[in-house]
Amino acid sequence: MKINTSLSVIVRIFLWVVMLFGGAWYSIVQDIDNPYFQNIYFHIVTAILGIIIILLSFRASATGGKELTKGRVGDIPRLETNRLVTTGIYKCMRHPMLFGLTLLPLGWALLLGSPTFITKLAPLEMVFIIIMVIIFEEMEVNKKFGKKYQAYREETPMVSFEWKCLKKLFYR
């Protein structure tokens, strides 16, 4: 089976899997005797919140991904672009998909109902994702699109919390 995508994307996906499943395993081991972890009502509340956040995360990723397909011209690897996309949700923010994916560790932690994951690991994973975006994603896109991206970056925030942008991102 041939994987037609860049090494950078494969590494990021691998890191996601390690963070989500490794964090879950570690947290559950740490929380096995925690009274909150053993409380059914705590699990019900956190599971509901977790499902909501995971659905929002996937919605944001789908919204950004759908718009990003406009940047794919010709035969290029999956999850890659060769044209700068500045339309749709990308008018509001530069990294809508990654913003949505940043919510995923918190949603997963809440779904599992792990106090350690919710309060310690998920926030650390979210910060790690933001750092990866700032360092790697911004650097790669700047290298690929140069001055066009620099101009776009000056006009468009990395993430926007304006209601019209959030509505476009999560509710289409």
Backbone as a chain_set.jsonl record, in Angstrom:
{"seq": "MKINTSLSVIVRIFLWVVMLFGGAWYSIVQDIDNPYFQNIYFHIVTAILGIIIILLSFRASATGGKELTKGRVGDIPRLETNRLVTTGIYKCMRHPMLFGLTLLPLGWALLLGSPTFITKLAPLEMVFIIIMVIIFEEMEVNKKFGKKYQAYREETPMVSFEWKCLKKLFYR", "coords": {"N": [[0.843, -1.182, 0.0], [0.666, 2.114, -0.955], [1.343, 5.229, 0.449], [0.26, 8.339, -0.28], [1.262, 11.025, 0.595], [2.847, 13.756, 2.347], [5.875, 13.477, 4.332], [5.892, 15.158, 6.546], [3.156, 15.479, 7.141], [2.498, 12.848, 7.799], [4.085, 12.471, 10.085], [2.877, 14.328, 11.824], [0.282, 13.237, 12.07], [0.934, 10.81, 13.299], [1.954, 11.81, 15.745], [-0.423, 12.877, 16.782], [-1.938, 10.545, 17.224], [-0.336, 9.244, 19.143], [-0.415, 11.163, 21.219], [-3.219, 11.293, 21.838], [-4.031, 8.594, 22.408], [-1.952, 7.632, 24.006], [-2.0, 9.551, 26.036], [-4.551, 9.032, 27.042], [-4.282, 6.392, 28.023], [-2.218, 6.723, 29.976], [-3.456, 8.577, 31.716], [-5.765, 7.23, 32.608], [-4.608, 5.132, 34.02], [-3.427, 6.66, 36.05], [-5.709, 7.696, 37.261], [-7.254, 5.658, 38.303], [-7.92, 5.182, 41.002], [-9.103, 7.53, 41.698], [-11.701, 9.423, 43.134], [-13.478, 10.955, 41.561], [-13.202, 9.799, 39.04], [-14.395, 7.407, 39.507], [-17.011, 8.074, 39.812], [-20.223, 7.955, 38.6], [-21.949, 10.061, 37.864], [-20.224, 12.169, 37.388], [-18.959, 11.115, 35.126], [-21.102, 11.039, 33.318], [-21.719, 13.775, 32.938], [-19.212, 14.768, 32.003], [-18.908, 13.17, 29.733], [-21.009, 13.989, 28.06], [-20.29, 16.693, 27.625], [-17.816, 16.174, 26.42], [-18.536, 14.826, 24.039], [-19.907, 16.878, 22.714], [-17.812, 18.763, 22.345], [-16.023, 17.233, 20.8], [-17.6, 16.821, 18.497], [-17.817, 19.489, 17.639], [-15.119, 19.948, 17.102], [-14.632, 18.154, 14.974], [-16.427, 19.234, 13.146], [-15.327, 21.78, 12.653], [-12.895, 21.006, 11.525], [-13.809, 19.681, 9.236], [-15.117, 21.779, 7.91], [-12.973, 23.552, 7.405], [-11.334, 21.805, 5.926], [-12.916, 21.217, 3.682], [-13.048, 23.701, 2.398], [-10.357, 24.042, 1.946], [-9.792, 22.258, -0.074], [-10.004, 23.66, -2.394], [-7.521, 24.594, -2.823], [-6.095, 22.62, -3.994], [-4.641, 21.661, -6.852], [-4.149, 19.721, -9.658], [-2.04, 16.756, -9.624], [-1.272, 16.102, -6.583], [0.045, 15.266, -3.314], [-2.213, 13.804, -0.838], [-3.918, 15.833, 1.546], [-2.412, 18.067, 1.09], [-1.663, 21.278, -0.384], [-1.443, 23.42, -3.275], [-2.087, 25.9, -3.888], [-2.766, 29.031, -2.446], [-5.319, 29.38, -0.138], [-7.788, 31.666, 0.528], [-10.407, 32.116, 0.918], [-13.877, 31.716, 1.991], [-14.028, 30.203, 5.166], [-11.393, 30.718, 5.541], [-11.109, 33.383, 5.129], [-11.65, 34.46, 7.549], [-9.895, 33.268, 9.407], [-6.572, 31.891, 9.622], [-5.981, 29.231, 10.271], [-8.255, 27.281, 10.513], [-8.877, 24.478, 10.559], [-6.898, 23.387, 12.194], [-7.409, 24.789, 14.497], [-9.85, 23.651, 15.203], [-8.974, 21.009, 15.587], [-7.365, 21.391, 17.764], [-9.106, 21.419, 19.838], [-9.73, 18.782, 20.159], [-8.154, 17.045, 21.997], [-9.148, 17.906, 24.519], [-11.894, 17.34, 24.284], [-11.783, 14.532, 23.971], [-10.577, 13.828, 26.398], [-12.583, 14.644, 28.188], [-14.657, 12.966, 27.331], [-13.63, 10.494, 28.098], [-13.633, 10.907, 30.799], [-11.545, 11.369, 32.55], [-9.951, 12.794, 35.18], [-7.189, 13.521, 35.39], [-6.402, 13.643, 32.703], [-8.154, 15.611, 31.775], [-7.466, 17.897, 33.317], [-4.668, 18.136, 33.235], [-3.109, 16.742, 31.094], [-4.585, 17.135, 28.618], [-4.703, 20.031, 28.384], [-1.9, 20.481, 28.106], [-1.39, 19.057, 25.725], [-2.945, 20.552, 23.981], [-1.596, 23.01, 24.003], [0.824, 22.114, 22.911], [-0.046, 21.464, 20.319], [-0.731, 24.011, 19.377], [1.802, 25.191, 19.412], [3.053, 23.567, 17.504], [1.616, 24.378, 15.252], [2.291, 27.108, 15.1], [5.081, 26.967, 14.771], [5.734, 24.89, 12.777], [3.589, 24.649, 10.793], [3.056, 27.352, 10.048], [5.638, 28.036, 9.147], [6.022, 26.229, 6.995], [3.916, 26.931, 5.243], [4.519, 29.607, 4.753], [6.955, 29.314, 3.474], [6.122, 27.945, 1.195], [4.289, 29.716, -0.084], [5.274, 32.303, 0.144], [5.499, 35.784, -0.36], [2.783, 36.238, -0.89], [1.554, 34.804, 1.155], [2.584, 36.141, 3.36], [1.381, 38.646, 3.115], [-1.297, 37.875, 3.395], [-1.185, 36.843, 6.002], [-0.757, 39.172, 7.461], [-3.225, 40.384, 7.253], [-5.083, 38.55, 8.223], [-6.067, 36.858, 11.136], [-4.496, 34.187, 13.066], [-6.335, 32.606, 14.428], [-9.754, 33.29, 14.923], [-12.052, 34.663, 17.193], [-14.361, 35.931, 16.715], [-17.896, 36.193, 16.534], [-19.184, 35.847, 14.016], [-17.244, 34.474, 12.588], [-16.835, 32.145, 14.132], [-19.368, 31.058, 13.934], [-19.468, 30.511, 11.19], [-17.434, 28.629, 11.117], [-18.231, 26.502, 12.844], [-20.99, 26.052, 12.419], [-21.806, 26.302, 9.828]], "CA": [[0.0, 0.0, 0.0], [1.453, 3.336, -1.068], [0.742, 6.403, 1.063], [0.597, 9.475, -1.117], [1.232, 12.27, 1.354], [4.192, 14.157, 2.748], [6.398, 12.978, 5.603], [5.466, 16.095, 7.578], [1.773, 15.15, 7.503], [2.529, 11.536, 8.451], [4.631, 12.681, 11.435], [1.855, 15.001, 12.637], [-0.782, 12.273, 12.366], [1.508, 9.898, 14.286], [1.982, 12.519, 17.032], [-1.809, 12.948, 17.24], [-2.326, 9.233, 17.749], [0.419, 9.03, 20.383], [-0.942, 12.049, 22.258], [-4.579, 10.953, 22.242], [-4.14, 7.271, 23.026], [-0.973, 7.575, 25.099], [-2.542, 10.377, 27.118], [-5.685, 8.314, 27.631], [-3.767, 5.261, 28.81], [-1.516, 7.244, 31.149], [-4.413, 9.226, 32.62], [-6.629, 6.226, 33.236], [-3.778, 4.463, 35.031], [-3.271, 7.593, 37.168], [-7.0, 8.027, 37.866], [-8.009, 4.462, 38.654], [-8.43, 5.29, 42.377], [-9.643, 8.87, 41.9], [-13.152, 9.352, 43.382], [-14.219, 11.501, 40.415], [-13.153, 8.799, 37.971], [-15.298, 6.322, 39.893], [-18.344, 8.643, 39.995], [-21.009, 7.844, 37.375], [-22.496, 11.367, 37.498], [-19.096, 12.894, 36.792], [-18.778, 10.563, 33.781], [-22.221, 11.444, 32.46], [-21.529, 15.194, 32.594], [-18.025, 14.954, 31.158], [-19.128, 12.509, 28.438], [-21.856, 14.875, 27.241], [-19.436, 17.812, 27.205], [-16.805, 15.635, 25.513], [-19.156, 14.572, 22.734], [-20.159, 18.192, 22.094], [-16.535, 19.345, 21.917], [-15.508, 16.419, 19.696], [-18.395, 17.142, 17.307], [-17.381, 20.816, 17.178], [-13.781, 19.774, 16.554], [-14.761, 17.539, 13.652], [-17.121, 20.184, 12.264], [-14.341, 22.793, 12.257], [-11.937, 20.364, 10.62], [-14.493, 19.435, 7.964], [-15.337, 23.073, 7.267], [-11.686, 24.003, 6.885], [-10.872, 20.865, 4.91], [-13.714, 21.387, 2.461], [-12.593, 24.933, 1.74], [-8.956, 23.859, 1.573], [-9.689, 21.498, -1.324], [-9.866, 24.633, -3.492], [-6.092, 24.834, -2.991], [-5.473, 21.432, -4.604], [-4.728, 21.658, -8.303], [-3.235, 18.737, -10.224], [-1.752, 15.53, -8.888], [-0.413, 16.381, -5.432], [-0.284, 14.356, -2.196], [-3.37, 14.091, 0.011], [-3.748, 16.773, 2.656], [-1.477, 19.111, 0.661], [-2.21, 22.28, -1.304], [-0.454, 24.13, -4.071], [-2.621, 27.258, -4.056], [-3.15, 29.654, -1.178], [-6.773, 29.539, -0.006], [-8.127, 32.813, 1.378], [-11.853, 32.282, 0.794], [-14.677, 30.991, 2.983], [-13.573, 30.335, 6.55], [-10.02, 31.233, 5.515], [-11.182, 34.852, 5.205], [-11.739, 34.789, 8.977], [-8.749, 32.776, 10.17], [-5.608, 31.159, 8.802], [-5.867, 27.815, 10.631], [-9.506, 26.786, 11.102], [-8.832, 23.035, 10.818], [-6.043, 23.146, 13.344], [-8.145, 25.308, 15.647], [-10.785, 22.595, 15.578], [-8.237, 19.857, 16.101], [-6.826, 21.747, 19.077], [-10.147, 21.083, 20.813], [-9.902, 17.335, 20.245], [-7.69, 16.427, 23.245], [-10.063, 18.222, 25.614], [-13.106, 16.551, 24.071], [-11.433, 13.129, 24.233], [-10.37, 13.711, 27.851], [-13.902, 14.724, 28.819], [-15.386, 11.746, 27.0], [-13.097, 9.427, 28.95], [-13.913, 11.232, 32.196], [-10.305, 11.243, 33.312], [-9.55, 14.074, 35.758], [-5.804, 13.84, 35.043], [-6.369, 14.027, 31.294], [-8.894, 16.873, 31.628], [-6.822, 19.047, 33.967], [-3.216, 18.227, 33.019], [-2.579, 16.338, 29.794], [-5.274, 17.785, 27.499], [-4.174, 21.386, 28.182], [-0.533, 20.39, 27.578], [-1.489, 18.642, 24.33], [-3.473, 21.688, 23.23], [-0.471, 23.948, 23.854], [1.744, 21.488, 21.966], [-0.63, 21.62, 18.984], [-0.581, 25.422, 19.012], [3.226, 25.396, 19.108], [3.313, 22.934, 16.201], [1.049, 25.244, 14.212], [3.094, 28.326, 14.999], [6.417, 26.69, 14.258], [5.833, 24.108, 11.556], [2.591, 24.989, 9.778], [3.326, 28.705, 9.555], [6.903, 28.022, 8.413], [5.817, 25.523, 5.726], [3.045, 27.714, 4.364], [5.279, 30.793, 4.363], [7.959, 28.857, 2.487], [5.42, 27.538, -0.022], [3.576, 30.799, -0.771], [6.083, 33.519, 0.219], [4.927, 37.118, -0.141], [1.323, 36.143, -0.851], [1.165, 34.372, 2.493], [2.946, 37.206, 4.299], [0.314, 39.648, 3.025], [-2.484, 37.236, 3.979], [-0.941, 36.739, 7.446], [-0.923, 40.51, 8.041], [-4.648, 40.735, 7.226], [-5.943, 37.508, 8.778], [-5.498, 36.267, 12.355], [-4.318, 32.734, 13.087], [-7.639, 32.135, 14.869], [-10.636, 34.411, 15.256], [-13.141, 34.317, 18.089], [-15.536, 36.727, 16.359], [-19.064, 35.338, 16.411], [-19.451, 35.494, 12.612], [-16.248, 33.472, 12.187], [-17.138, 30.895, 14.841], [-20.595, 30.538, 13.327], [-19.062, 29.952, 9.902], [-16.57, 27.483, 11.372], [-18.907, 25.389, 13.504], [-22.391, 25.837, 12.093], [-21.964, 26.473, 8.379]], "C": [[0.882, 1.236, 0.0], [0.678, 4.497, -0.441], [1.207, 7.608, 0.271], [0.385, 10.774, -0.339], [2.643, 12.57, 1.85], [4.582, 13.573, 4.101], [5.939, 13.864, 6.764], [4.049, 15.775, 8.069], [1.728, 13.82, 8.246], [3.035, 11.674, 9.889], [3.59, 13.33, 12.335], [0.718, 14.063, 13.018], [-0.301, 11.284, 13.422], [1.523, 10.552, 15.67], [0.581, 12.63, 17.626], [-2.216, 11.637, 17.9], [-1.629, 8.966, 19.084], [-0.153, 9.887, 21.51], [-2.308, 11.583, 22.751], [-4.656, 9.612, 22.965], [-3.139, 7.085, 24.16], [-1.45, 8.374, 26.298], [-3.702, 9.693, 27.82], [-5.197, 7.185, 28.528], [-3.119, 5.756, 30.098], [-2.504, 7.803, 32.173], [-5.301, 8.222, 33.329], [-5.861, 5.464, 34.305], [-3.625, 5.355, 36.265], [-4.566, 7.78, 37.95], [-7.776, 6.835, 38.407], [-8.601, 4.524, 40.068], [-9.036, 6.657, 42.683], [-11.16, 8.787, 42.087], [-13.987, 9.927, 42.234], [-14.292, 10.476, 39.282], [-14.117, 7.645, 38.253], [-16.753, 6.789, 40.026], [-19.108, 8.658, 38.674], [-21.558, 9.196, 36.921], [-21.424, 12.255, 36.865], [-18.894, 12.432, 35.343], [-19.894, 10.985, 32.829], [-22.031, 12.888, 31.994], [-20.34, 15.377, 31.657], [-18.204, 14.301, 29.791], [-19.969, 13.38, 27.518], [-21.034, 16.054, 26.726], [-18.383, 17.35, 26.182], [-17.355, 15.4, 24.12], [-19.404, 15.886, 22.002], [-18.858, 18.783, 21.55], [-15.93, 18.549, 20.761], [-16.272, 16.703, 18.407], [-18.021, 18.515, 16.749], [-15.998, 20.736, 16.53], [-13.843, 19.199, 15.14], [-15.451, 18.471, 12.66], [-16.145, 21.243, 11.765], [-13.342, 22.211, 11.265], [-12.56, 20.115, 9.251], [-14.722, 20.732, 7.199], [-14.051, 23.591, 6.641], [-11.187, 23.118, 5.767], [-11.611, 21.005, 3.602], [-13.256, 22.622, 1.685], [-11.172, 24.772, 1.215], [-8.795, 23.059, 0.283], [-9.592, 22.421, -2.536], [-8.395, 24.941, -3.772], [-5.351, 23.659, -3.597], [-5.704, 21.462, -6.11], [-3.7, 20.66, -8.834], [-3.05, 17.542, -9.315], [-0.751, 15.819, -7.777], [-0.829, 15.461, -4.291], [-1.527, 14.795, -1.426], [-2.974, 15.042, 1.132], [-2.726, 17.865, 2.35], [-2.213, 20.09, -0.243], [-1.074, 22.858, -2.128], [-0.966, 25.513, -4.482], [-3.051, 27.775, -2.691], [-4.657, 29.888, -1.168], [-7.043, 30.662, 0.983], [-9.631, 33.099, 1.337], [-12.568, 31.518, 1.9], [-14.178, 31.263, 4.396], [-12.159, 30.896, 6.609], [-9.973, 32.756, 5.362], [-11.139, 35.299, 6.659], [-10.484, 34.419, 9.751], [-7.865, 31.911, 9.28], [-5.605, 29.651, 9.081], [-7.152, 27.259, 11.259], [-9.483, 25.292, 11.42], [-8.022, 22.745, 12.071], [-6.652, 23.72, 14.621], [-9.13, 24.245, 16.14], [-10.08, 21.4, 16.185], [-7.596, 20.133, 17.457], [-7.836, 21.416, 20.179], [-10.256, 19.583, 21.073], [-9.354, 16.71, 21.53], [-8.616, 16.694, 24.436], [-11.351, 17.411, 25.49], [-12.897, 15.081, 24.394], [-11.268, 12.903, 25.739], [-11.702, 13.748, 28.591], [-14.714, 13.466, 28.545], [-14.926, 10.579, 27.865], [-13.373, 9.667, 30.433], [-12.702, 11.1, 33.096], [-9.878, 12.6, 33.862], [-8.11, 14.482, 35.408], [-5.697, 14.312, 33.602], [-7.018, 15.4, 31.103], [-8.073, 18.061, 32.139], [-5.34, 19.213, 33.655], [-2.792, 17.928, 31.588], [-3.255, 17.039, 28.614], [-4.796, 19.229, 27.317], [-2.745, 21.39, 27.632], [-0.541, 20.001, 26.101], [-2.004, 19.78, 23.459], [-2.386, 22.734, 22.996], [0.54, 23.403, 22.849], [1.243, 21.65, 20.53], [-0.463, 23.056, 18.503], [0.871, 25.723, 18.649], [3.576, 24.766, 17.769], [2.782, 23.797, 15.067], [1.935, 26.459, 14.006], [4.447, 28.045, 14.351], [6.366, 26.039, 12.879], [4.863, 24.546, 10.466], [2.857, 26.371, 9.186], [4.598, 28.735, 8.703], [6.723, 27.363, 7.04], [4.987, 26.342, 4.747], [3.764, 28.973, 3.88], [6.311, 30.432, 3.295], [7.292, 28.552, 1.147], [4.859, 28.732, -0.803], [4.232, 32.174, -0.658], [5.315, 34.795, 0.514], [3.404, 37.117, -0.107], [0.855, 35.773, 0.558], [1.485, 35.439, 3.525], [1.88, 38.29, 4.302], [-0.973, 39.118, 3.668], [-2.36, 37.174, 5.5], [-1.134, 38.091, 8.125], [-2.396, 40.902, 8.156], [-5.528, 39.789, 8.041], [-5.313, 36.903, 10.026], [-5.367, 34.744, 12.238], [-5.649, 32.066, 13.44], [-8.465, 33.361, 15.199], [-11.766, 33.902, 16.148], [-14.361, 35.223, 17.852], [-16.697, 35.784, 16.093], [-19.308, 34.917, 14.965], [-18.481, 34.426, 12.12], [-16.518, 32.128, 12.856], [-18.393, 30.24, 14.267], [-20.283, 29.873, 11.989], [-18.257, 28.663, 10.091], [-17.356, 26.271, 11.883], [-20.31, 25.071, 12.984], [-22.732, 25.971, 10.625], [-23.248, 27.139, 8.053]], "O": [[1.748, 1.386, 0.862], [-0.49, 4.72, -0.758], [2.406, 7.867, 0.164], [-0.561, 11.518, -0.595], [3.527, 11.717, 1.774], [3.723, 13.221, 4.91], [5.633, 13.36, 7.845], [3.782, 15.799, 9.27], [0.992, 13.684, 9.223], [2.481, 11.067, 10.805], [3.433, 12.928, 13.488], [0.242, 14.087, 14.153], [-1.047, 10.953, 14.344], [1.148, 9.92, 16.657], [0.409, 12.493, 18.837], [-2.771, 11.628, 18.999], [-2.26, 8.515, 20.04], [-0.354, 9.401, 22.624], [-2.53, 11.489, 23.958], [-5.281, 9.51, 24.02], [-3.451, 6.447, 25.166], [-1.322, 7.932, 27.439], [-3.827, 9.762, 29.043], [-5.652, 7.045, 29.663], [-3.432, 5.267, 31.184], [-2.388, 7.524, 33.367], [-5.558, 8.354, 34.526], [-6.398, 5.181, 35.376], [-3.687, 4.87, 37.395], [-4.534, 7.997, 39.162], [-8.876, 7.015, 38.929], [-9.676, 3.973, 40.305], [-9.441, 6.912, 43.818], [-11.841, 8.147, 41.285], [-15.084, 9.438, 41.964], [-15.335, 10.318, 38.646], [-14.594, 6.988, 37.327], [-17.634, 5.982, 40.322], [-18.678, 9.311, 37.723], [-21.627, 9.457, 35.72], [-21.696, 12.999, 35.922], [-18.684, 13.25, 34.447], [-19.639, 11.257, 31.656], [-22.164, 13.189, 30.808], [-20.446, 16.06, 30.639], [-17.708, 14.82, 28.791], [-19.675, 13.495, 26.329], [-21.075, 16.377, 25.539], [-18.1, 18.049, 25.209], [-16.708, 15.739, 23.129], [-19.14, 15.993, 20.805], [-18.818, 19.252, 20.413], [-15.379, 19.141, 19.833], [-15.668, 16.815, 17.34], [-17.919, 18.689, 15.534], [-15.746, 21.39, 15.518], [-13.187, 19.699, 14.226], [-15.104, 18.498, 11.479], [-16.138, 21.568, 10.578], [-12.989, 22.857, 10.279], [-11.911, 20.317, 8.225], [-14.543, 20.78, 5.982], [-14.041, 24.018, 5.486], [-10.671, 23.613, 4.765], [-11.01, 20.922, 2.531], [-13.101, 22.58, 0.465], [-10.829, 25.307, 0.161], [-7.767, 23.169, -0.385], [-9.139, 21.994, -3.598], [-8.059, 25.481, -4.825], [-4.125, 23.683, -3.707], [-6.831, 21.305, -6.578], [-2.518, 20.745, -8.5], [-3.802, 17.341, -8.361], [0.46, 15.787, -7.994], [-1.94, 14.93, -4.3], [-1.856, 15.979, -1.364], [-1.833, 15.043, 1.596], [-2.228, 18.518, 3.267], [-3.262, 19.765, -0.799], [0.094, 22.798, -1.742], [-0.362, 26.198, -5.308], [-3.627, 27.043, -1.887], [-5.203, 30.516, -2.076], [-6.589, 30.621, 2.126], [-10.069, 34.196, 1.683], [-11.947, 30.768, 2.652], [-13.937, 32.41, 4.772], [-11.767, 31.484, 7.617], [-8.899, 33.351, 5.457], [-10.65, 36.386, 6.966], [-10.055, 35.153, 10.641], [-8.328, 31.288, 8.325], [-5.256, 28.871, 8.195], [-7.138, 26.818, 12.408], [-10.016, 24.877, 12.449], [-8.429, 21.94, 12.909], [-6.429, 23.188, 15.709], [-9.227, 23.979, 17.338], [-10.536, 20.841, 17.183], [-7.318, 19.202, 18.214], [-7.452, 21.162, 21.321], [-10.811, 19.163, 22.089], [-10.053, 15.888, 22.121], [-8.84, 15.81, 25.263], [-11.84, 16.861, 26.477], [-13.749, 14.455, 25.024], [-11.757, 11.913, 26.284], [-11.921, 12.968, 29.518], [-15.388, 12.957, 29.441], [-15.74, 9.772, 28.312], [-13.348, 8.73, 31.231], [-12.826, 10.757, 34.272], [-9.482, 13.475, 33.091], [-7.844, 15.657, 35.157], [-4.983, 15.272, 33.311], [-6.505, 16.243, 30.367], [-7.993, 19.098, 31.482], [-4.802, 20.311, 33.793], [-2.179, 18.774, 30.936], [-2.569, 17.493, 27.699], [-4.505, 19.625, 26.188], [-2.415, 22.215, 26.78], [0.221, 20.558, 25.311], [-1.551, 19.954, 22.327], [-2.276, 23.28, 21.899], [1.057, 24.155, 22.023], [2.028, 21.942, 19.628], [-0.095, 23.29, 17.352], [1.134, 26.435, 17.68], [4.313, 25.357, 16.979], [3.433, 23.929, 14.031], [2.287, 26.8, 12.876], [4.899, 28.796, 13.488], [6.903, 26.588, 11.916], [5.277, 24.789, 9.332], [2.879, 26.536, 7.966], [4.631, 29.385, 7.658], [7.215, 27.879, 6.036], [5.317, 26.433, 3.564], [3.627, 29.357, 2.719], [6.503, 31.172, 2.33], [7.839, 28.866, 0.09], [4.939, 28.766, -2.031], [3.784, 33.12, -1.306], [4.582, 34.885, 1.498], [2.798, 37.903, 0.621], [-0.102, 36.342, 1.083], [0.724, 35.622, 4.475], [1.511, 38.8, 5.36], [-1.651, 39.841, 4.399], [-3.334, 37.427, 6.209], [-1.625, 38.149, 9.253], [-2.772, 41.661, 9.05], [-6.601, 40.182, 8.499], [-4.158, 36.479, 9.993], [-6.036, 34.106, 11.424], [-6.037, 31.077, 12.818], [-7.939, 34.357, 15.697], [-12.356, 32.852, 15.893], [-15.273, 35.277, 18.676], [-16.523, 34.715, 15.507], [-19.608, 33.751, 14.708], [-18.856, 33.567, 11.322], [-16.435, 31.085, 12.207], [-18.462, 29.018, 14.134], [-20.787, 28.788, 11.7], [-18.392, 27.721, 9.31], [-17.162, 25.153, 11.407], [-20.766, 23.934, 13.099], [-23.883, 25.759, 10.242], [-23.547, 27.363, 6.88]]}, "num_chains": 1, "name": "protein.A"}
